[in-house]
Amino acid sequence: MSSEIIKFQITDTELLQEIENRISIALDTSVWFSLTEEVNEQVKRIKLLLVDLVNRGKIFCPLTYPGIIELLKRTYQNAMEVAALMDDLSLGVSFASDETIYRKEIERFLLNAIYGEERFLEKRETYAPMMGWLGAGGSLDFSQEFPGSSVDRKEFAGSFAETLKYMKISDFVKMLNGLLPLPDVVNQPNYDWKKRWEENKGNKKKLREIEKQAVLRRVVERIEEETTLESPEHTIVFKLRARDYINSLPKDNDGTCATAVLERMPAHKNMAEVMTFTGFDPNRTDKMNDFYDIQLMLIPMAYADVVVATDKWIRELMKSHGKTLHHRSARYIGGWPEFENYLSALG
C-alpha cells in the first residue's frame, strides 16, 4: 500500500535573530545542576547574574547534547527543576545536532571552494530551537488510511513542525513523565587507549596523525556524498573545483593539506585534537561521563563564545592541551570565581 512522506524542518528565524548579538555561554551539566541547587552563596550570585544578563539581552546559555542527555537521567522532579532554569537561560535555543553541524561545516568548505571564500559557519547555522538537538528536521509517513487530502496532510505536518519549534526543554521533560530517569542512550565508550599507546610507542605526534587521518576520511566520504549531484556534468565541475581548492591550500610535511583543511572546520579540528590528547593517558579507564565530557569539548567548544565546565578532568585537559584546539574555539572557564568575575565584567 502506497503512502505519502512529507518532510519538515525545525527552525525559527526570529528566535535565531534574537540571539545574534548575544554572547553564547555553554554550561557543563554539573554547572546546570549546581546552579539549580544553589549549592553555595557564590553559585547563587552567579545564577542571579546569569538571569539578569539574559533578561538584558547580553547573553544566552544554549543547551547541549550532553546536557540534555544527562538531564534525562535524573528523576522527573529534579529534571523539571533543572529544565525550568534551562528554559530561562537558553531562551529555548540549543546547539543544532552534531550531525547537522558536521554536515554544514563540510557544505561551507565546499561553498568556499566554489566561490573562493574563507568563511566559517554563522550563529544562525550552529543553533536551533530546542528540539533541533535531535536533528534539523524529519518526515512524517502518512498511510492512505490517514483521513483528508494531501493538502490536509501537509497542513498537519506544518502544525507538527510548529509544535516542535516552540517546545521548551521543560515541555520535553513533561512528555517523559513516568519514564525518567532514562538509562544511558549511548553505549559505554570502549577506547583502548593503552593498546593504541603501546602500538605507537607513546609517539604523540603519530597519535595526532592517526586521529587527523580518521577525521579526514570522514570528511572525504561526506564530500563524495555532497558532490554527487543529479547532473553528471555538474558533479564533475563541482569535484574539480573542490579538488583545485584543496590543492591550493598550504601543505604539510607529508605533502597533504590535512592541517589546512581541518583549520577550516572548527568542530572537525576539535574532534581530531580531543581524541588525540584524551588518549595521552594510557592507564585511564573511560566512564560514561567521560564520553559526555568529550562531547562538550567538540562542538560547544568550537562554536560557543564561552564554555564553563568545573569538571577536574576537563580542567586538566584544557590547561595542558587547550591551545591545540581550533583558534576560533571558545574561551574556557574552569572555576566559579573566574566565572563570577567574567559575568560581573559584562556589566
GIKAUR-V69949 format. One record per backbone hydrogen bond with DSSP energy under -0.5 kcal/mol. NH is the residue of the N-H (numbers start at 1). CO is the residue of the C=O. E is the energy in kcal/mol with one decimal. If there is no record, write none. Layout:
NH_CO_E, NH_CO_E
This chain:
4_142_-2.8, 6_4_-0.5, 6_140_-2.5, 8_138_-2.5, 10_136_-2.9, 11_9_-0.8, 16_12_-2.2, 17_13_-1.9, 18_14_-1.7, 19_15_-1.0, 20_17_-0.7, 22_19_-1.7, 23_58_-2.8, 25_23_-0.6, 25_60_-2.6, 26_24_-0.6, 26_306_-2.9, 27_62_-0.5, 28_308_-2.6, 31_28_-0.7, 32_28_-1.9, 33_29_-2.3, 34_30_-2.3, 35_31_-2.5, 36_32_-2.2, 37_33_-2.2, 38_34_-1.1, 39_34_-1.3, 44_40_-2.1, 45_41_-2.2, 46_42_-2.4, 47_43_-2.3, 48_44_-1.9, 49_45_-2.3, 50_46_-2.6, 51_47_-2.4, 52_48_-2.3, 53_49_-2.7, 54_50_-2.3, 55_51_-2.4, 56_52_-1.7, 57_54_-1.7, 58_53_-2.7, 59_53_-1.0, 60_23_-2.0, 61_89_-2.8, 62_60_-0.6, 63_93_-2.2, 68_64_-2.5, 69_65_-2.4, 70_66_-2.4, 71_67_-1.6, 72_68_-1.8, 73_70_-1.0, 74_71_-1.9, 79_75_-3.0, 80_76_-2.3, 81_77_-1.7, 82_78_-2.3, 83_79_-2.8, 84_80_-1.8, 85_81_-1.2, 86_82_-2.4, 87_83_-2.8, 88_84_-1.7, 89_85_-2.5, 90_86_-2.6, 91_87_-1.2, 93_90_-1.1, 94_128_-2.6, 95_63_-2.5, 96_126_-2.5, 97_132_-1.3, 101_97_-2.3, 102_98_-2.7, 103_99_-2.2, 104_100_-2.6, 105_101_-2.3, 106_102_-1.6, 107_103_-2.3, 108_104_-2.8, 109_105_-2.1, 110_106_-2.2, 111_107_-2.4, 112_108_-2.4, 113_109_-1.7, 114_110_-2.1, 115_111_-2.8, 116_112_-1.4, 117_112_-1.0, 125_122_-1.7, 126_122_-0.9, 126_123_-1.0, 127_123_-1.5, 128_94_-2.5, 130_92_-1.9, 131_164_-0.6, 132_129_-3.1, 133_130_-1.7, 134_131_-1.6, 138_8_-2.1, 140_6_-2.6, 142_4_-3.3, 142_140_-0.8, 143_141_-0.6, 144_2_-0.7, 146_143_-1.7, 153_149_-1.9, 154_150_-2.2, 155_151_-2.2, 156_152_-2.2, 157_153_-2.7, 158_154_-2.2, 159_155_-2.4, 160_156_-2.4, 161_157_-2.3, 162_158_-2.1, 163_159_-2.1, 164_160_-2.1, 165_161_-2.3, 166_162_-1.5, 167_164_-1.0, 172_168_-1.8, 173_169_-2.3, 174_170_-2.2, 175_171_-1.7, 176_172_-0.8, 176_173_-1.0, 177_174_-1.6, 179_176_-2.8, 180_176_-0.9, 182_72_-3.1, 192_190_-0.6, 193_191_-1.7, 196_192_-2.0, 197_193_-2.7, 198_194_-2.6, 199_195_-2.5, 200_196_-1.5, 201_198_-1.2, 202_197_-2.7, 203_200_-2.0, 204_202_-1.1, 207_203_-2.2, 208_204_-2.3, 209_205_-1.8, 210_206_-2.1, 211_207_-1.9, 212_208_-2.5, 213_209_-2.4, 214_210_-1.9, 215_211_-2.3, 216_212_-2.6, 217_213_-2.2, 218_214_-1.4, 219_215_-2.0, 220_216_-2.9, 221_217_-2.2, 222_218_-1.9, 223_219_-2.6, 224_220_-2.2, 225_221_-1.5, 226_222_-3.0, 227_223_-2.1, 228_225_-1.1, 229_227_-1.2, 232_230_-0.6, 235_231_-2.3, 236_232_-2.2, 237_233_-2.1, 238_234_-2.8, 239_235_-2.5, 240_236_-2.3, 241_237_-2.3, 242_238_-2.3, 243_239_-2.6, 244_240_-2.7, 245_241_-2.4, 246_242_-2.4, 247_243_-2.6, 248_244_-1.1, 248_245_-0.5, 249_246_-1.4, 252_256_-3.6, 255_252_-1.9, 261_257_-2.7, 262_258_-2.3, 263_259_-1.9, 264_260_-0.6, 264_261_-1.2, 265_262_-1.8, 269_265_-2.8, 270_266_-2.5, 271_267_-2.1, 272_268_-2.1, 273_269_-2.2, 274_270_-3.2, 275_271_-2.2, 276_272_-0.7, 277_273_-2.8, 278_274_-2.0, 279_276_-1.3, 280_277_-1.2, 282_280_-0.7, 284_281_-1.7, 286_284_-0.6, 290_287_-0.7, 291_287_-1.1, 291_288_-0.6, 292_288_-1.3, 293_289_-2.2, 294_290_-2.5, 295_291_-2.0, 296_292_-1.7, 297_293_-1.2, 297_294_-0.5, 298_295_-1.1, 299_295_-0.6, 300_295_-0.6, 301_296_-0.9, 302_298_-1.2, 303_299_-2.2, 304_300_-2.6, 305_24_-1.4, 306_24_-2.2, 307_331_-2.8, 308_26_-2.8, 309_307_-0.5, 309_333_-2.0, 315_311_-2.5, 316_312_-2.5, 317_313_-2.4, 318_314_-2.9, 319_315_-2.0, 320_316_-2.0, 321_317_-3.2, 322_318_-1.5, 324_321_-2.2, 325_322_-1.5, 329_326_-2.3, 330_301_-3.2, 331_305_-2.6, 333_307_-2.7, 339_335_-1.8, 340_336_-2.7, 341_337_-2.3, 342_338_-2.3, 343_339_-2.4, 344_340_-2.4, 345_341_-1.8, 346_342_-0.7, 346_343_-0.9, 347_344_-1.4
